[in-house]
């Protein structure tokens, strides 16, 4: 029983490590996919209906992208972009935008 529990914890932590975000990779992906509508750092959207991504919480950003990809959130443009993202891309983008300065909230 203890061995099975230890194996379960090891697998859980291994999965979490694989999806840890890399902000530098996220920056490169954002330049290809997100910058046109949200700005290079995610703090200068081109239209008022486009949200500021810079400074948002990393877990929130990752969940939002996963929800667009799965269809839980409905936006035709975002669904199209999110459909091509891997879990690692999502983690990287979330890490990049979360690390950017913003007036949204006090930076941790």
PAZAPA-4460 file (N, C-alpha, C; in steps of 0.05 Angstrom, whole numbers, plus 32768, in hexadecimal, padded with zeros to 4 digits):
% residues 108
    n_x    n_y    n_z   ca_x   ca_y   ca_z    c_x    c_y    c_z   seq   type   mol
   8011   7FE8   8000   8000   8000   8000   8011   8019   8000     1      X     A
   8026   801A   8011   8038   8031   8013   8047   8035   7FF8     2      X     A
   804F   801F   7FEC   805D   8021   7FD3   804B   802C   7FBD     3      X     A
   8032   8024   7FBC   801F   802E   7FA8   801A   804C   7FAD     4      X     A
   8018   8054   7FC6   8014   8070   7FCC   802C   8081   7FC4     5      X     A
   8044   8077   7FCA   805C   8084   7FC2   805F   8087   7FA4     6      X     A
   8057   8073   7F96   8058   8074   7F78   8044   8088   7F6E     7      X     A
   802C   8089   7F7A   8018   809D   7F72   8022   80BA   7F76     8      X     A
   802F   80BF   7F8D   803A   80DA   7F92   8050   80E0   7F7E     9      X     A
   8061   80CD   7F78   8077   80D1   7F65   806D   80D8   7F4A    10      X     A
   8058   80CA   7F41   804C   80D0   7F27   803F   80EC   7F27    11      X     A
   8032   80F3   7F3C   8025   810D   7F3E   803A   8123   7F3C    12      X     A
   8050   8121   7F4A   8065   8135   7F49   8073   8136   7F2E    13      X     A
   8076   811F   7F22   8083   811E   7F07   8072   812C   7EF3    14      X     A
   8057   8129   7EF4   8045   8136   7EE2   8046   8154   7EE6    15      X     A
   8047   815D   7EFF   8049   817A   7F05   8062   8186   7EFA    16      X     A
   8078   8177   7EFC   8092   8181   7EF3   8092   8185   7ED5    17      X     A
   8085   8173   7EC6   8084   8174   7EA9   8074   818D   7EA0    18      X     A
   8061   8196   7EAF   8051   81AD   7EA6   8059   81C7   7EB4    19      X     A
   8070   81C7   7EC1   807A   81E0   7ECC   8080   81F3   7EB5    20      X     A
   8077   820C   7EB8   807A   821F   7EA2   8096   822A   7E9F    21      X     A
   809E   822F   7E87   80B7   823B   7E80   80B0   8256   7E73    22      X     A
   80B6   826C   7E82   80AE   8287   7E79   80BC   828E   7E5F    23      X     A
   80D5   8286   7E5B   80E3   828D   7E42   80D6   827F   7E2A    24      X     A
   80CE   8266   7E2D   80C0   8258   7E18   80A4   8265   7E13    25      X     A
   8098   826D   7E29   807E   827B   7E27   8080   8295   7E19    26      X     A
   8096   82A3   7E1D   809A   82BD   7E0F   809B   82B9   7DF1    27      X     A
   80AA   82A4   7DE9   80AC   829E   7DCC   8091   8296   7DC0    28      X     A
   8082   8286   7DCF   8068   827D   7DC5   8054   8294   7DC4    29      X     A
   8056   82A6   7DD9   8044   82BD   7DDA   8049   82D0   7DC2    30      X     A
   8062   82D2   7DBA   8068   82E3   7DA2   805B   82D8   7D89    31      X     A
   8059   82BD   7D88   804D   82B1   7D70   802E   82B1   7D71    32      X     A
   8023   82AF   7D88   8006   82A9   7D8A   7FF6   82C0   7D97    33      X     A
   8000   82CB   7DAD   7FEF   82DC   7DBF   7FF4   82FA   7DBA    34      X     A
   800B   8302   7DB2   8013   831F   7DB2   8001   8330   7DA0    35      X     A
   7FF7   8324   7D8A   7FE7   8334   7D78   7FCE   8340   7D85    36      X     A
   7FC2   8332   7D98   7FAA   833C   7DA5   7FAF   8346   7DC1    37      X     A
   7FC3   833B   7DCF   7FC7   8343   7DEB   7FE0   8353   7DF0    38      X     A
   7FF0   8357   7DDC   800A   8365   7DDF   8020   8352   7DE6    39      X     A
   8039   8359   7DE0   8050   8347   7DE5   8052   833D   7E02    40      X     A
   804D   834E   7E15   804F   8346   7E31   8033   8341   7E3D    41      X     A
   801E   8343   7E2D   8003   833E   7E36   7FF6   8355   7E45    42      X     A
   8002   836C   7E43   7FF7   8383   7E52   7FED   839A   7E40    43      X     A
   7FEB   8395   7E26   7FE1   83A9   7E13   7FCF   839D   7DFF    44      X     A
   7FB6   8395   7E07   7FA4   8389   7DF4   7F9C   839D   7DDE    45      X     A
   7F97   8393   7DC7   7F90   83A5   7DB0   7F73   83AE   7DB1    46      X     A
   7F62   83A0   7DC1   7F46   83A7   7DC3   7F3D   83A4   7DE0    47      X     A
   7F29   83B4   7DE8   7F21   83B3   7E04   7F16   8398   7E0D    48      X     A
   7F0C   8388   7DFB   7F01   836E   7E02   7F17   8359   7E06    49      X     A
   7F2F   835F   7DFE   7F46   834D   7E03   7F51   8352   7E1E    50      X     A
   7F54   833E   7E2F   7F5D   8342   7E4A   7F7C   8347   7E4C    51      X     A
   7F84   8354   7E61   7FA0   8357   7E68   7FA8   833C   7E74    52      X     A
   7FBD   8330   7E69   7FC7   8317   7E73   7FDE   831A   7E86    53      X     A
   7FEE   832F   7E82   8005   8334   7E93   7FFD   8336   7EB0    54      X     A
   800C   8328   7EC1   8007   832A   7EDE   7FF0   8319   7EE8    55      X     A
   7FE2   830B   7ED7   7FCD   82F9   7EE0   7FDB   82E2   7EEF    56      X     A
   7FCB   82D4   7EFF   7FD6   82BD   7F0D   7FDB   82A6   7EF9    57      X     A
   7FF1   8299   7EFD   7FFA   8284   7EEA   7FE5   826D   7EE8    58      X     A
   7FDA   8265   7EFF   7FC7   824F   7EFE   7FAD   8257   7EF0    59      X     A
   7FA5   8270   7EF4   7F8D   827A   7EE6   7F91   827A   7EC8    60      X     A
   7FA8   8284   7EBF   7FAE   8285   7EA2   7FAE   8269   7E96    61      X     A
   7FBB   8256   7EA4   7FBC   823B   7E9A   7FA0   822F   7E98    62      X     A
   7F90   8233   7EAD   7F74   8228   7EAC   7F64   8235   7E96    63      X     A
   7F66   824F   7E92   7F57   825C   7E7D   7F5F   8251   7E62    64      X     A
   7F78   824D   7E5C   7F80   8242   7E43   7F76   8225   7E3F    65      X     A
   7F78   8215   7E55   7F6D   81FA   7E53   7F4F   81FA   7E4E    66      X     A
   7F41   820D   7E5B   7F24   820F   7E57   7F1D   8217   7E3B    67      X     A
   7F2D   8229   7E2F   7F28   8230   7E12   7F2D   8218   7E01    68      X     A
   7F42   8209   7E07   7F49   81F2   7DF7   7F33   81DC   7DF8    69      X     A
   7F28   81D8   7E10   7F14   81C3   7E14   7EF8   81CC   7E0C    70      X     A
   7EF4   81E6   7E09   7ED9   81F0   7E02   7EC9   81F9   7E1A    71      X     A
   7ED4   81F7   7E32   7EC6   8201   7E4A   7EC2   821F   7E49    72      X     A
   7ED6   822D   7E3D   7ED3   8249   7E38   7ECE   824C   7E1A    73      X     A
   7EBD   825F   7E14   7EB5   8262   7DF8   7EBE   827C   7DEC    74      X     A
   7ED1   827A   7DDA   7EDA   8291   7DCA   7EE7   8285   7DB2    75      X     A
   7EDC   828A   7D9A   7EE6   827D   7D82   7F03   8282   7D7D    76      X     A
   7F0C   829A   7D81   7F29   82A1   7D7C   7F3B   8292   7D8F    77      X     A
   7F34   8293   7DA9   7F45   8286   7DBD   7F44   8268   7DBB    78      X     A
   7F2D   825D   7DB4   7F2B   8240   7DB0   7F3D   8237   7D9A    79      X     A
   7F3E   8246   7D84   7F50   8240   7D6E   7F6D   8241   7D76    80      X     A
   7F75   8255   7D85   7F91   8257   7D8D   7F97   8241   7DA2    81      X     A
   7F86   823D   7DB5   7F8C   822A   7DCB   7F8C   820E   7DC1    82      X     A
   7F7D   8208   7DAC   7F7C   81EC   7DA2   7F97   81E1   7D9A    83      X     A
   7FA9   81F3   7D91   7FC3   81E9   7D88   7FD8   81E9   7D9E    84      X     A
   7FD1   81F2   7DB6   7FE4   81F3   7DCC   7FE6   81D8   7DDB    85      X     A
   7FFF   81D0   7DE1   8003   81B9   7DF2   8001   81C1   7E0F    86      X     A
   8000   81AE   7E21   7FFF   81B5   7E3E   8018   81C4   7E45    87      X     A
   802F   81BE   7E39   8048   81CC   7E3F   8046   81E9   7E35    88      X     A
   803B   81ED   7E1D   8037   8208   7E12   8026   8218   7E25    89      X     A
   8011   820C   7E2F   7FFF   821B   7E41   800E   8222   7E5B    90      X     A
   801D   8210   7E66   802C   8216   7E7E   8041   822C   7E79    91      X     A
   804E   822B   7E62   8062   823F   7E5A   8056   825A   7E57    92      X     A
   803F   825C   7E49   8031   8275   7E45   8028   8281   7E60    93      X     A
   801D   8270   7E71   8014   8279   7E8B   802B   8284   7E9B    94      X     A
   8042   8276   7E9A   8059   8280   7EA9   8063   829B   7E9E    95      X     A
   8063   829E   7E84   806C   82B7   7E78   805A   82CE   7E80    96      X     A
   8041   82CC   7E7B   802F   82E2   7E81   802D   82E8   7E9F    97      X     A
   802E   82D3   7EAF   802D   82D8   7ECC   8046   82E7   7ED6    98      X     A
   805C   82E4   7EC8   8075   82F1   7ED1   8077   830E   7EC8    99      X     A
   8064   8317   7EB8   8065   8332   7EAD   8059   8347   7EC1   100      X     A
   8064   835F   7EC1   805A   8374   7ED2   803F   837E   7EC7   101      X     A
   802E   8385   7EDA   8013   838E   7ED3   8008   839E   7EE9   102      X     A
   7FF4   83AF   7EE3   7FE6   83BE   7EF7   7FCD   83AF   7F01   103      X     A
   7FCA   8396   7EFA   7FB2   8387   7F01   7FB1   8383   7F20   104      X     A
   7FC7   837D   7F2C   7FC8   8377   7F48   7FE5   837A   7F52   105      X     A
   7FE8   8379   7F6C   8003   837B   7F78   8013   8362   7F70   106      X     A
   802B   8366   7F66   803C   8350   7F5E   8047   8342   7F76   107      X     A
   8046   8328   7F76   8051   8318   7F8C   806F   8317   7F8A   108      X     A
***
